[in-house]
Amino acid sequence: MIESLVKIKLLDVVALNTSLPEHNLLVGQVGTIVKLLAPDVYEVEFSDDQRQTYAISPLHNSQIIRLHYQAPEFRESLLP
């Protein structure tokens, strides 16, 4: 899968792909990677439209998906 080849990094914008009711977070909520905690584990900050943080949570890469604002340029070697 191509998405798994794209490494998540600091300040990337991500969305939850699973709800976390214990943190009042729902599937699709958007956050920003603010810290790399361990391989494949990130601290994600969730903020409202006024830039007020309403949640910060450590998340595994299996719980998030990186968002893209433009189509990436794929090299032939990345395609299946």
PDB file with one MODEL, atoms N, CA, C and O in Angstrom:
MODEL        1
ATOM      1  N   MET A   1       0.849  -1.188   0.000  1.00  0.00           N
ATOM      2  CA  MET A   1       0.000   0.000   0.000  1.00  0.00           C
ATOM      3  C   MET A   1       0.888   1.243   0.000  1.00  0.00           C
ATOM      4  O   MET A   1       1.846   1.324   0.769  1.00  0.00           O
ATOM      5  N   ILE A   2       0.577   2.193  -0.848  1.00  0.00           N
ATOM      6  CA  ILE A   2       1.393   3.388  -0.999  1.00  0.00           C
ATOM      7  C   ILE A   2       1.383   4.236   0.257  1.00  0.00           C
ATOM      8  O   ILE A   2       2.426   4.772   0.631  1.00  0.00           O
ATOM      9  N   GLU A   3       0.239   4.380   0.929  1.00  0.00           N
ATOM     10  CA  GLU A   3       0.143   5.220   2.129  1.00  0.00           C
ATOM     11  C   GLU A   3       1.140   4.796   3.197  1.00  0.00           C
ATOM     12  O   GLU A   3       1.699   5.642   3.895  1.00  0.00           O
ATOM     13  N   SER A   4       1.368   3.498   3.328  1.00  0.00           N
ATOM     14  CA  SER A   4       2.288   3.026   4.353  1.00  0.00           C
ATOM     15  C   SER A   4       3.733   3.407   4.047  1.00  0.00           C
ATOM     16  O   SER A   4       4.575   3.376   4.944  1.00  0.00           O
ATOM     17  N   LEU A   5       4.037   3.763   2.805  1.00  0.00           N
ATOM     18  CA  LEU A   5       5.383   4.176   2.434  1.00  0.00           C
ATOM     19  C   LEU A   5       5.636   5.646   2.758  1.00  0.00           C
ATOM     20  O   LEU A   5       6.785   6.087   2.785  1.00  0.00           O
ATOM     21  N   VAL A   6       4.569   6.407   3.004  1.00  0.00           N
ATOM     22  CA  VAL A   6       4.694   7.828   3.318  1.00  0.00           C
ATOM     23  C   VAL A   6       4.825   7.967   4.826  1.00  0.00           C
ATOM     24  O   VAL A   6       3.879   7.683   5.562  1.00  0.00           O
ATOM     25  N   LYS A   7       5.988   8.400   5.288  1.00  0.00           N
ATOM     26  CA  LYS A   7       6.265   8.511   6.718  1.00  0.00           C
ATOM     27  C   LYS A   7       5.603   9.757   7.288  1.00  0.00           C
ATOM     28  O   LYS A   7       5.693  10.838   6.707  1.00  0.00           O
ATOM     29  N   ILE A   8       4.943   9.601   8.419  1.00  0.00           N
ATOM     30  CA  ILE A   8       4.351  10.732   9.129  1.00  0.00           C
ATOM     31  C   ILE A   8       5.476  11.460   9.856  1.00  0.00           C
ATOM     32  O   ILE A   8       6.353  10.832  10.450  1.00  0.00           O
ATOM     33  N   LYS A   9       5.441  12.802   9.804  1.00  0.00           N
ATOM     34  CA  LYS A   9       6.501  13.574  10.443  1.00  0.00           C
ATOM     35  C   LYS A   9       5.925  14.750  11.223  1.00  0.00           C
ATOM     36  O   LYS A   9       4.731  15.039  11.153  1.00  0.00           O
ATOM     37  N   LEU A  10       6.786  15.409  11.956  1.00  0.00           N
ATOM     38  CA  LEU A  10       6.409  16.551  12.786  1.00  0.00           C
ATOM     39  C   LEU A  10       5.649  17.592  11.969  1.00  0.00           C
ATOM     40  O   LEU A  10       6.047  17.921  10.851  1.00  0.00           O
ATOM     41  N   LEU A  11       4.557  18.107  12.527  1.00  0.00           N
ATOM     42  CA  LEU A  11       3.675  19.134  11.968  1.00  0.00           C
ATOM     43  C   LEU A  11       2.785  18.656  10.825  1.00  0.00           C
ATOM     44  O   LEU A  11       2.086  19.468  10.218  1.00  0.00           O
ATOM     45  N   ASP A  12       2.793  17.354  10.516  1.00  0.00           N
ATOM     46  CA  ASP A  12       1.840  16.835   9.531  1.00  0.00           C
ATOM     47  C   ASP A  12       0.425  16.943  10.091  1.00  0.00           C
ATOM     48  O   ASP A  12       0.211  16.837  11.298  1.00  0.00           O
ATOM     49  N   VAL A  13      -0.520  17.152   9.207  1.00  0.00           N
ATOM     50  CA  VAL A  13      -1.937  17.194   9.570  1.00  0.00           C
ATOM     51  C   VAL A  13      -2.493  15.789   9.370  1.00  0.00           C
ATOM     52  O   VAL A  13      -2.306  15.172   8.321  1.00  0.00           O
ATOM     53  N   VAL A  14      -3.182  15.299  10.400  1.00  0.00           N
ATOM     54  CA  VAL A  14      -3.704  13.936  10.368  1.00  0.00           C
ATOM     55  C   VAL A  14      -5.176  13.943  10.795  1.00  0.00           C
ATOM     56  O   VAL A  14      -5.670  14.920  11.358  1.00  0.00           O
ATOM     57  N   ALA A  15      -5.858  12.841  10.515  1.00  0.00           N
ATOM     58  CA  ALA A  15      -7.237  12.656  10.963  1.00  0.00           C
ATOM     59  C   ALA A  15      -7.345  11.304  11.653  1.00  0.00           C
ATOM     60  O   ALA A  15      -6.660  10.349  11.287  1.00  0.00           O
ATOM     61  N   LEU A  16      -8.204  11.238  12.645  1.00  0.00           N
ATOM     62  CA  LEU A  16      -8.447   9.979  13.351  1.00  0.00           C
ATOM     63  C   LEU A  16      -9.196   9.010  12.455  1.00  0.00           C
ATOM     64  O   LEU A  16     -10.134   9.405  11.761  1.00  0.00           O
ATOM     65  N   ASN A  17      -8.794   7.749  12.462  1.00  0.00           N
ATOM     66  CA  ASN A  17      -9.563   6.748  11.735  1.00  0.00           C
ATOM     67  C   ASN A  17     -10.295   5.810  12.697  1.00  0.00           C
ATOM     68  O   ASN A  17     -10.855   4.792  12.290  1.00  0.00           O
ATOM     69  N   THR A  18     -10.278   6.176  13.980  1.00  0.00           N
ATOM     70  CA  THR A  18     -11.004   5.428  15.009  1.00  0.00           C
ATOM     71  C   THR A  18     -11.430   6.408  16.102  1.00  0.00           C
ATOM     72  O   THR A  18     -10.694   7.345  16.413  1.00  0.00           O
ATOM     73  N   SER A  19     -12.584   6.205  16.672  1.00  0.00           N
ATOM     74  CA  SER A  19     -13.037   7.080  17.764  1.00  0.00           C
ATOM     75  C   SER A  19     -12.299   6.744  19.053  1.00  0.00           C
ATOM     76  O   SER A  19     -11.951   5.589  19.299  1.00  0.00           O
ATOM     77  N   LEU A  20     -12.063   7.765  19.873  1.00  0.00           N
ATOM     78  CA  LEU A  20     -11.446   7.607  21.186  1.00  0.00           C
ATOM     79  C   LEU A  20     -12.364   8.266  22.208  1.00  0.00           C
ATOM     80  O   LEU A  20     -12.094   9.383  22.651  1.00  0.00           O
ATOM     81  N   PRO A  21     -13.451   7.586  22.588  1.00  0.00           N
ATOM     82  CA  PRO A  21     -14.435   8.192  23.485  1.00  0.00           C
ATOM     83  C   PRO A  21     -13.854   8.618  24.829  1.00  0.00           C
ATOM     84  O   PRO A  21     -14.352   9.559  25.447  1.00  0.00           O
ATOM     85  N   GLU A  22     -12.803   7.934  25.287  1.00  0.00           N
ATOM     86  CA  GLU A  22     -12.188   8.304  26.559  1.00  0.00           C
ATOM     87  C   GLU A  22     -11.490   9.671  26.490  1.00  0.00           C
ATOM     88  O   GLU A  22     -11.186  10.268  27.523  1.00  0.00           O
ATOM     89  N   HIS A  23     -11.239  10.163  25.265  1.00  0.00           N
ATOM     90  CA  HIS A  23     -10.637  11.485  25.063  1.00  0.00           C
ATOM     91  C   HIS A  23     -11.615  12.449  24.380  1.00  0.00           C
ATOM     92  O   HIS A  23     -11.233  13.551  23.987  1.00  0.00           O
ATOM     93  N   ASN A  24     -12.886  12.025  24.241  1.00  0.00           N
ATOM     94  CA  ASN A  24     -13.908  12.814  23.545  1.00  0.00           C
ATOM     95  C   ASN A  24     -13.506  13.149  22.114  1.00  0.00           C
ATOM     96  O   ASN A  24     -13.734  14.265  21.648  1.00  0.00           O
ATOM     97  N   LEU A  25     -12.910  12.186  21.417  1.00  0.00           N
ATOM     98  CA  LEU A  25     -12.486  12.365  20.035  1.00  0.00           C
ATOM     99  C   LEU A  25     -13.210  11.364  19.145  1.00  0.00           C
ATOM    100  O   LEU A  25     -13.353  10.192  19.491  1.00  0.00           O
ATOM    101  N   LEU A  26     -13.666  11.852  17.984  1.00  0.00           N
ATOM    102  CA  LEU A  26     -14.427  11.025  17.051  1.00  0.00           C
ATOM    103  C   LEU A  26     -13.661  10.794  15.754  1.00  0.00           C
ATOM    104  O   LEU A  26     -12.768  11.566  15.402  1.00  0.00           O
ATOM    105  N   VAL A  27     -14.019   9.725  15.048  1.00  0.00           N
ATOM    106  CA  VAL A  27     -13.450   9.453  13.732  1.00  0.00           C
ATOM    107  C   VAL A  27     -13.563  10.709  12.873  1.00  0.00           C
ATOM    108  O   VAL A  27     -14.610  11.355  12.835  1.00  0.00           O
ATOM    109  N   GLY A  28     -12.477  11.045  12.186  1.00  0.00           N
ATOM    110  CA  GLY A  28     -12.479  12.185  11.271  1.00  0.00           C
ATOM    111  C   GLY A  28     -11.977  13.482  11.867  1.00  0.00           C
ATOM    112  O   GLY A  28     -11.703  14.432  11.134  1.00  0.00           O
ATOM    113  N   GLN A  29     -11.849  13.540  13.190  1.00  0.00           N
ATOM    114  CA  GLN A  29     -11.336  14.780  13.774  1.00  0.00           C
ATOM    115  C   GLN A  29      -9.890  14.980  13.340  1.00  0.00           C
ATOM    116  O   GLN A  29      -9.109  14.032  13.251  1.00  0.00           O
ATOM    117  N   VAL A  30      -9.556  16.242  13.072  1.00  0.00           N
ATOM    118  CA  VAL A  30      -8.267  16.604  12.493  1.00  0.00           C
ATOM    119  C   VAL A  30      -7.349  17.164  13.568  1.00  0.00           C
ATOM    120  O   VAL A  30      -7.765  17.965  14.406  1.00  0.00           O
ATOM    121  N   GLY A  31      -6.092  16.728  13.531  1.00  0.00           N
ATOM    122  CA  GLY A  31      -5.093  17.208  14.473  1.00  0.00           C
ATOM    123  C   GLY A  31      -3.751  17.403  13.794  1.00  0.00           C
ATOM    124  O   GLY A  31      -3.606  17.161  12.596  1.00  0.00           O
ATOM    125  N   THR A  32      -2.775  17.841  14.569  1.00  0.00           N
ATOM    126  CA  THR A  32      -1.425  18.099  14.072  1.00  0.00           C
ATOM    127  C   THR A  32      -0.423  17.308  14.903  1.00  0.00           C
ATOM    128  O   THR A  32      -0.526  17.258  16.129  1.00  0.00           O
ATOM    129  N   ILE A  33       0.535  16.699  14.239  1.00  0.00           N
ATOM    130  CA  ILE A  33       1.616  15.990  14.933  1.00  0.00           C
ATOM    131  C   ILE A  33       2.505  17.045  15.591  1.00  0.00           C
ATOM    132  O   ILE A  33       3.079  17.892  14.906  1.00  0.00           O
ATOM    133  N   VAL A  34       2.618  16.991  16.925  1.00  0.00           N
ATOM    134  CA  VAL A  34       3.435  17.984  17.633  1.00  0.00           C
ATOM    135  C   VAL A  34       4.675  17.379  18.275  1.00  0.00           C
ATOM    136  O   VAL A  34       5.565  18.106  18.716  1.00  0.00           O
ATOM    137  N   LYS A  35       4.739  16.043  18.330  1.00  0.00           N
ATOM    138  CA  LYS A  35       5.904  15.407  18.944  1.00  0.00           C
ATOM    139  C   LYS A  35       5.991  13.957  18.477  1.00  0.00           C
ATOM    140  O   LYS A  35       4.978  13.274  18.336  1.00  0.00           O
ATOM    141  N   LEU A  36       7.210  13.505  18.243  1.00  0.00           N
ATOM    142  CA  LEU A  36       7.448  12.106  17.932  1.00  0.00           C
ATOM    143  C   LEU A  36       7.821  11.424  19.240  1.00  0.00           C
ATOM    144  O   LEU A  36       8.856  11.742  19.826  1.00  0.00           O
ATOM    145  N   LEU A  37       6.993  10.489  19.708  1.00  0.00           N
ATOM    146  CA  LEU A  37       7.205   9.857  21.012  1.00  0.00           C
ATOM    147  C   LEU A  37       8.025   8.578  20.927  1.00  0.00           C
ATOM    148  O   LEU A  37       8.830   8.290  21.814  1.00  0.00           O
ATOM    149  N   ALA A  38       7.823   7.821  19.874  1.00  0.00           N
ATOM    150  CA  ALA A  38       8.503   6.540  19.660  1.00  0.00           C
ATOM    151  C   ALA A  38       8.275   6.167  18.203  1.00  0.00           C
ATOM    152  O   ALA A  38       7.496   6.826  17.514  1.00  0.00           O
ATOM    153  N   PRO A  39       8.937   5.126  17.724  1.00  0.00           N
ATOM    154  CA  PRO A  39       8.646   4.710  16.351  1.00  0.00           C
ATOM    155  C   PRO A  39       7.144   4.432  16.186  1.00  0.00           C
ATOM    156  O   PRO A  39       6.574   3.598  16.888  1.00  0.00           O
ATOM    157  N   ASP A  40       6.531   5.135  15.262  1.00  0.00           N
ATOM    158  CA  ASP A  40       5.104   4.970  14.942  1.00  0.00           C
ATOM    159  C   ASP A  40       4.153   5.447  16.034  1.00  0.00           C
ATOM    160  O   ASP A  40       2.970   5.107  15.997  1.00  0.00           O
ATOM    161  N   VAL A  41       4.633   6.224  17.008  1.00  0.00           N
ATOM    162  CA  VAL A  41       3.779   6.798  18.058  1.00  0.00           C
ATOM    163  C   VAL A  41       4.016   8.305  18.092  1.00  0.00           C
ATOM    164  O   VAL A  41       5.155   8.768  18.156  1.00  0.00           O
ATOM    165  N   TYR A  42       2.922   9.058  18.047  1.00  0.00           N
ATOM    166  CA  TYR A  42       2.993  10.505  17.910  1.00  0.00           C
ATOM    167  C   TYR A  42       2.096  11.193  18.933  1.00  0.00           C
ATOM    168  O   TYR A  42       1.059  10.654  19.320  1.00  0.00           O
ATOM    169  N   GLU A  43       2.496  12.375  19.366  1.00  0.00           N
ATOM    170  CA  GLU A  43       1.608  13.207  20.169  1.00  0.00           C
ATOM    171  C   GLU A  43       0.863  14.103  19.186  1.00  0.00           C
ATOM    172  O   GLU A  43       1.472  14.840  18.411  1.00  0.00           O
ATOM    173  N   VAL A  44      -0.461  14.025  19.233  1.00  0.00           N
ATOM    174  CA  VAL A  44      -1.300  14.767  18.294  1.00  0.00           C
ATOM    175  C   VAL A  44      -2.114  15.798  19.065  1.00  0.00           C
ATOM    176  O   VAL A  44      -2.752  15.481  20.070  1.00  0.00           O
ATOM    177  N   GLU A  45      -2.083  17.024  18.584  1.00  0.00           N
ATOM    178  CA  GLU A  45      -2.838  18.127  19.195  1.00  0.00           C
ATOM    179  C   GLU A  45      -4.066  18.420  18.340  1.00  0.00           C
ATOM    180  O   GLU A  45      -3.976  18.549  17.119  1.00  0.00           O
ATOM    181  N   PHE A  46      -5.205  18.520  19.000  1.00  0.00           N
ATOM    182  CA  PHE A  46      -6.467  18.841  18.341  1.00  0.00           C
ATOM    183  C   PHE A  46      -6.888  20.229  18.789  1.00  0.00           C
ATOM    184  O   PHE A  46      -6.960  20.501  19.988  1.00  0.00           O
ATOM    185  N   SER A  47      -7.170  21.120  17.823  1.00  0.00           N
ATOM    186  CA  SER A  47      -7.518  22.510  18.119  1.00  0.00           C
ATOM    187  C   SER A  47      -8.788  22.897  17.380  1.00  0.00           C
ATOM    188  O   SER A  47      -9.124  22.323  16.344  1.00  0.00           O
ATOM    189  N   ASP A  48      -9.496  23.895  17.941  1.00  0.00           N
ATOM    190  CA  ASP A  48     -10.718  24.383  17.296  1.00  0.00           C
ATOM    191  C   ASP A  48     -10.386  25.499  16.291  1.00  0.00           C
ATOM    192  O   ASP A  48      -9.218  25.800  16.047  1.00  0.00           O
ATOM    193  N   ASP A  49     -11.435  26.105  15.716  1.00  0.00           N
ATOM    194  CA  ASP A  49     -11.250  27.157  14.710  1.00  0.00           C
ATOM    195  C   ASP A  49     -10.576  28.408  15.254  1.00  0.00           C
ATOM    196  O   ASP A  49     -10.030  29.205  14.491  1.00  0.00           O
ATOM    197  N   GLN A  50     -10.612  28.581  16.576  1.00  0.00           N
ATOM    198  CA  GLN A  50      -9.950  29.727  17.208  1.00  0.00           C
ATOM    199  C   GLN A  50      -8.547  29.355  17.709  1.00  0.00           C
ATOM    200  O   GLN A  50      -7.936  30.097  18.477  1.00  0.00           O
ATOM    201  N   ARG A  51      -8.055  28.214  17.269  1.00  0.00           N
ATOM    202  CA  ARG A  51      -6.720  27.707  17.612  1.00  0.00           C
ATOM    203  C   ARG A  51      -6.554  27.364  19.089  1.00  0.00           C
ATOM    204  O   ARG A  51      -5.438  27.342  19.607  1.00  0.00           O
ATOM    205  N   GLN A  52      -7.666  27.098  19.761  1.00  0.00           N
ATOM    206  CA  GLN A  52      -7.617  26.677  21.158  1.00  0.00           C
ATOM    207  C   GLN A  52      -7.528  25.150  21.212  1.00  0.00           C
ATOM    208  O   GLN A  52      -8.373  24.451  20.654  1.00  0.00           O
ATOM    209  N   THR A  53      -6.512  24.650  21.878  1.00  0.00           N
ATOM    210  CA  THR A  53      -6.332  23.207  21.999  1.00  0.00           C
ATOM    211  C   THR A  53      -7.433  22.629  22.887  1.00  0.00           C
ATOM    212  O   THR A  53      -7.683  23.125  23.985  1.00  0.00           O
ATOM    213  N   TYR A  54      -8.083  21.575  22.400  1.00  0.00           N
ATOM    214  CA  TYR A  54      -9.104  20.917  23.213  1.00  0.00           C
ATOM    215  C   TYR A  54      -8.726  19.481  23.557  1.00  0.00           C
ATOM    216  O   TYR A  54      -9.393  18.851  24.377  1.00  0.00           O
ATOM    217  N   ALA A  55      -7.658  18.948  22.940  1.00  0.00           N
ATOM    218  CA  ALA A  55      -7.185  17.612  23.292  1.00  0.00           C
ATOM    219  C   ALA A  55      -5.764  17.419  22.776  1.00  0.00           C
ATOM    220  O   ALA A  55      -5.391  17.922  21.716  1.00  0.00           O
ATOM    221  N   ILE A  56      -4.996  16.684  23.547  1.00  0.00           N
ATOM    222  CA  ILE A  56      -3.671  16.226  23.125  1.00  0.00           C
ATOM    223  C   ILE A  56      -3.612  14.758  23.499  1.00  0.00           C
ATOM    224  O   ILE A  56      -3.910  14.381  24.632  1.00  0.00           O
ATOM    225  N   SER A  57      -3.225  13.930  22.534  1.00  0.00           N
ATOM    226  CA  SER A  57      -3.254  12.495  22.795  1.00  0.00           C
ATOM    227  C   SER A  57      -2.098  11.797  22.096  1.00  0.00           C
ATOM    228  O   SER A  57      -1.762  12.140  20.962  1.00  0.00           O
ATOM    229  N   PRO A  58      -1.480  10.812  22.765  1.00  0.00           N
ATOM    230  CA  PRO A  58      -0.490   9.982  22.080  1.00  0.00           C
ATOM    231  C   PRO A  58      -1.233   8.965  21.210  1.00  0.00           C
ATOM    232  O   PRO A  58      -2.132   8.273  21.687  1.00  0.00           O
ATOM    233  N   LEU A  59      -0.856   8.881  19.947  1.00  0.00           N
ATOM    234  CA  LEU A  59      -1.553   7.996  19.019  1.00  0.00           C
ATOM    235  C   LEU A  59      -0.560   7.188  18.193  1.00  0.00           C
ATOM    236  O   LEU A  59       0.501   7.680  17.810  1.00  0.00           O
ATOM    237  N   HIS A  60      -0.926   5.944  17.929  1.00  0.00           N
ATOM    238  CA  HIS A  60      -0.139   5.064  17.071  1.00  0.00           C
ATOM    239  C   HIS A  60      -0.517   5.357  15.620  1.00  0.00           C
ATOM    240  O   HIS A  60      -1.635   5.790  15.342  1.00  0.00           O
ATOM    241  N   ASN A  61       0.408   5.120  14.705  1.00  0.00           N
ATOM    242  CA  ASN A  61       0.108   5.424  13.303  1.00  0.00           C
ATOM    243  C   ASN A  61      -1.086   4.624  12.766  1.00  0.00           C
ATOM    244  O   ASN A  61      -1.669   5.008  11.752  1.00  0.00           O
ATOM    245  N   SER A  62      -1.457   3.529  13.420  1.00  0.00           N
ATOM    246  CA  SER A  62      -2.635   2.765  12.990  1.00  0.00           C
ATOM    247  C   SER A  62      -3.941   3.483  13.338  1.00  0.00           C
ATOM    248  O   SER A  62      -5.000   3.096  12.843  1.00  0.00           O
ATOM    249  N   GLN A  63      -3.887   4.522  14.181  1.00  0.00           N
ATOM    250  CA  GLN A  63      -5.080   5.257  14.592  1.00  0.00           C
ATOM    251  C   GLN A  63      -5.310   6.533  13.795  1.00  0.00           C
ATOM    252  O   GLN A  63      -6.331   7.201  13.964  1.00  0.00           O
ATOM    253  N   ILE A  64      -4.362   6.873  12.925  1.00  0.00           N
ATOM    254  CA  ILE A  64      -4.447   8.135  12.188  1.00  0.00           C
ATOM    255  C   ILE A  64      -4.138   7.921  10.714  1.00  0.00           C
ATOM    256  O   ILE A  64      -3.546   6.916  10.318  1.00  0.00           O
ATOM    257  N   ILE A  65      -4.551   8.883   9.927  1.00  0.00           N
ATOM    258  CA  ILE A  65      -4.211   8.912   8.516  1.00  0.00           C
ATOM    259  C   ILE A  65      -3.689  10.307   8.195  1.00  0.00           C
ATOM    260  O   ILE A  65      -4.279  11.307   8.605  1.00  0.00           O
ATOM    261  N   ARG A  66      -2.596  10.368   7.470  1.00  0.00           N
ATOM    262  CA  ARG A  66      -2.009  11.646   7.073  1.00  0.00           C
ATOM    263  C   ARG A  66      -2.878  12.275   5.991  1.00  0.00           C
ATOM    264  O   ARG A  66      -3.305  11.594   5.058  1.00  0.00           O
ATOM    265  N   LEU A  67      -3.137  13.571   6.117  1.00  0.00           N
ATOM    266  CA  LEU A  67      -3.944  14.290   5.134  1.00  0.00           C
ATOM    267  C   LEU A  67      -3.034  14.995   4.139  1.00  0.00           C
ATOM    268  O   LEU A  67      -1.923  15.408   4.472  1.00  0.00           O
ATOM    269  N   HIS A  68      -3.528  15.125   2.907  1.00  0.00           N
ATOM    270  CA  HIS A  68      -2.762  15.765   1.830  1.00  0.00           C
ATOM    271  C   HIS A  68      -3.589  16.892   1.235  1.00  0.00           C
ATOM    272  O   HIS A  68      -4.791  16.743   1.017  1.00  0.00           O
ATOM    273  N   TYR A  69      -2.944  18.011   0.974  1.00  0.00           N
ATOM    274  CA  TYR A  69      -3.628  19.152   0.365  1.00  0.00           C
ATOM    275  C   TYR A  69      -3.439  19.205  -1.135  1.00  0.00           C
ATOM    276  O   TYR A  69      -4.103  19.985  -1.817  1.00  0.00           O
ATOM    277  N   GLN A  70      -2.552  18.394  -1.653  1.00  0.00           N
ATOM    278  CA  GLN A  70      -2.360  18.293  -3.099  1.00  0.00           C
ATOM    279  C   GLN A  70      -1.952  16.867  -3.426  1.00  0.00           C
ATOM    280  O   GLN A  70      -1.492  16.128  -2.556  1.00  0.00           O
ATOM    281  N   ALA A  71      -2.122  16.493  -4.664  1.00  0.00           N
ATOM    282  CA  ALA A  71      -1.772  15.132  -5.075  1.00  0.00           C
ATOM    283  C   ALA A  71      -0.263  14.955  -5.019  1.00  0.00           C
ATOM    284  O   ALA A  71       0.482  15.778  -5.551  1.00  0.00           O
ATOM    285  N   PRO A  72       0.193  13.879  -4.372  1.00  0.00           N
ATOM    286  CA  PRO A  72       1.644  13.637  -4.331  1.00  0.00           C
ATOM    287  C   PRO A  72       2.145  13.178  -5.693  1.00  0.00           C
ATOM    288  O   PRO A  72       1.390  12.619  -6.489  1.00  0.00           O
ATOM    289  N   GLU A  73       3.413  13.419  -5.947  1.00  0.00           N
ATOM    290  CA  GLU A  73       4.029  12.929  -7.174  1.00  0.00           C
ATOM    291  C   GLU A  73       4.642  11.574  -6.856  1.00  0.00           C
ATOM    292  O   GLU A  73       5.593  11.477  -6.081  1.00  0.00           O
ATOM    293  N   PHE A  74       4.088  10.528  -7.463  1.00  0.00           N
ATOM    294  CA  PHE A  74       4.565   9.171  -7.205  1.00  0.00           C
ATOM    295  C   PHE A  74       5.639   8.803  -8.201  1.00  0.00           C
ATOM    296  O   PHE A  74       5.558   9.122  -9.387  1.00  0.00           O
ATOM    297  N   ARG A  75       6.642   8.125  -7.690  1.00  0.00           N
ATOM    298  CA  ARG A  75       7.672   7.567  -8.561  1.00  0.00           C
ATOM    299  C   ARG A  75       7.209   6.175  -8.950  1.00  0.00           C
ATOM    300  O   ARG A  75       6.473   5.528  -8.206  1.00  0.00           O
ATOM    301  N   GLU A  76       7.640   5.718 -10.114  1.00  0.00           N
ATOM    302  CA  GLU A  76       7.279   4.379 -10.583  1.00  0.00           C
ATOM    303  C   GLU A  76       7.624   3.304  -9.549  1.00  0.00           C
ATOM    304  O   GLU A  76       6.897   2.320  -9.413  1.00  0.00           O
ATOM    305  N   SER A  77       8.723   3.486  -8.824  1.00  0.00           N
ATOM    306  CA  SER A  77       9.156   2.467  -7.869  1.00  0.00           C
ATOM    307  C   SER A  77       8.206   2.335  -6.674  1.00  0.00           C
ATOM    308  O   SER A  77       8.252   1.325  -5.972  1.00  0.00           O
ATOM    309  N   LEU A  78       7.344   3.333  -6.426  1.00  0.00           N
ATOM    310  CA  LEU A  78       6.392   3.264  -5.328  1.00  0.00           C
ATOM    311  C   LEU A  78       5.100   2.566  -5.700  1.00  0.00           C
ATOM    312  O   LEU A  78       4.358   2.118  -4.826  1.00  0.00           O
ATOM    313  N   LEU A  79       4.829   2.473  -6.986  1.00  0.00           N
ATOM    314  CA  LEU A  79       3.564   1.865  -7.419  1.00  0.00           C
ATOM    315  C   LEU A  79       3.665   0.353  -7.382  1.00  0.00           C
ATOM    316  O   LEU A  79       4.721  -0.217  -7.654  1.00  0.00           O
ATOM    317  N   PRO A  80       2.527  -0.309  -7.033  1.00  0.00           N
ATOM    318  CA  PRO A  80       2.539  -1.789  -6.970  1.00  0.00           C
ATOM    319  C   PRO A  80       2.707  -2.425  -8.328  1.00  0.00           C
ATOM    320  O   PRO A  80       2.736  -3.650  -8.437  1.00  0.00           O
TER     321      PRO A  80
ENDMDL
END
